[in-house]
Amino acid sequence: MIFSENFIEIAYIIATALFILSLKWLSSPTTARRGVWAGEIGMGLAIAGTLLHFGIVDLKLVAIGLVLGAVIGVPLGKVAMTAVPQRTALSHAFGALCVTLVGTSEFYLRAPNIPPFMMAVLSLEVILGSLTFTGSLMAAAKLQELRWPPQRPVTYKGQNFVNLTFLSLAIIVAAVLVLRPDQTRLFPALIFIPLIFGVMLIIPIGGADMPTVISLLNSYAGLSAAAMGFVLNSKLLIIAGALDGSSGFILSVIMSKAMNRSFTNVLFGGFGQIQTAATSEQEAKPVKSATAEEAASILSAASRVAIVPGYGMAVAQAQHKVRELYDALTKRGIDVRFGIHPVAGRMPGHMNVLLAEADIPYDKLMEMDAINGDFPQTDVALVIGANDVTNPAARTVQSSPIYGMPILDVDKARTVMVIKRGMGAGFAGIENPLYYMDSTLMLFGDAKGFVGNIVRELSGGHG
Amino acid sequence: MKLDLLTSLYVFMLAAFIGFEVIRRVSPLLHTPLMSLTNALDAIAVVGAIVLAAEHKTTLAAVLGTIAIVAATSNIVGGFIITDRMLRMFKSSGPKKP
């Protein structure tokens, strides 16, 4: 028995090292796939070690669980790239579900003999787990654009008060259980209150805040797993949870910074209130529009082009047409690069994945800070389905709700072209002065169709 | 018992620092695969669920444990598959390797 005890610990230690290496290798696209293999081997070792340790006690249920999980997991691994944000939210929900169920079982197995500190950690595990479960399901449903919940932020008077009440109630129940772990009747409340809280927390969140919220839920899922590691006294689980938690935390910080907002503002502000500030004073101003033919001739005369994609490109599934445009322009010797805002899309890195899927080389995908200095030397900035992240009001108009948010300085390019369905305002209903500039041409139409037309003009027409 | 918890706290703190340092270096290019990979690794929680289902101390624990195994395994399998699919798509443009 001593031997097998050591065996499993050694398997766990190797798995831990492989997990850390896995994330380290992910730092660059050239080594990243090695990172996945390291993770897979580590995972395999840890599971095999656990199974061997328990030998033949009763693996029937375990086998059923593993097979069923694999059957669900394979299709979830094969979703379309445009569906990756909702898949990710769903997997946060599954992770949180696992943690909550294990925490619940542990409570009923151990109660009433649970020391206070242990009970506190167990409460944290279950509270974070259940609120992440429903919160992530809500986020996934919003991203999948199901009929319910509405994608638009839903806000009501006293929302923050209601949310804080739920949270405090959960903490009070946890405190009582820490003092009196024999009060097992209270335990269900420790699950159900956070379940409701998770729903309430995500109801006021809109699409543009999704990158921050997904990251935050990622962080919660990691922390709850780490808490579970404390309860089970599993160092492997503590480390995996801490890695996941810090990853989610770092991403949330990056996303909040990119929106010039604080966490609390994202979670407790709701973007809804801001809309009142967005009165359209520029209504009467004229805009210049252009046809695909005109756009093509301007593009073919350029030597440096920067394409700025946004969520609109993903919605229109235009990434493959954008690739054709990239090819047509590069063939003419034009330098084409992509400027990617950290919060473009619905989750961190979303645009990069879509463009990589369309076979655009990753060294052409530039971070905001890397490309911003180059806009004054750029002949054409082509904005496809992005709005707020290019709004110069963020730099100049102090009363603007997005004032202070870092943006892509497309307005500094010699010519700006914006592909847009119509003059409707962006997500937050904020007017974009970019559209009224002298150097701006509006290309009205569906992103996929319009880019396709430009490509046709470039290849067919005067070349 | 006390000692275990203290050791656990040390482990947690060190792992969090390693996590911050390692993940800070991940290029924004790969933030989506990063999230799907950490998600798959996080599903190592499955070992806790396996113990519950295998020990079968109570029916409740066995049933919840089995559901937990299903949830975690789907994350492991799906997470690794999609991360690898995404990373395979990232290609460099020329012979110049960074």
Interface residues (C-beta under 8 A of the other chain):
Chain A: A15 F19 I20 S22 L23 K24 L26 S27 S28 P29 T30 A32 R33 G35 V36 G39 E40 G42 M43 A46 I47 T50 L51 F54 V57 D58 L59 L61 V62 I64 G65 L66 L68 G69 A70 I72 G73 V74 P75 L76 G77 K78 V79 M81 V84 R87 T88 S91 H92 F94 G95 L97 C98 V99 L101 V102 T104 S105 E106 Y108 L109 P115 F117 M118 I214 S215 N218 A221 G222 A225 A226 M228 G229 F230 L232 N233 S234 K235 L236 L237 I238 I239 A240 G241 A242 L243 D244 G245 S246 S247 G248 I250 L251 I254 I340 P342 M347 P348 G349 H350 N352 V353 A356 E357 D359 P361 Y362 D363 K364 L365 E367
Chain B: M1 D4 L5 T7 S8 V11 F12 A15 A16 I18 G19 F20 V22 I23 R24 R25 V26 S27 P28 L29 L30 H31 T32 P33 L34 M35 S36 L37 T38 N39 A40 L41 D42 A43 I44 A45 V46 V47 G48 A49 I50 V51 L52 A53 A54 E55 H56 K57 T58 L60 A61 A62 L64 G65 T66 I67 A68 I69 V70 A71 A72 T73 S74 N75 I76 V77 G78 G79 F80 I81 I82 T83 D84 R85 M86 L87 R88 M89 F90 K91 S92 S93 G94 K97 P98
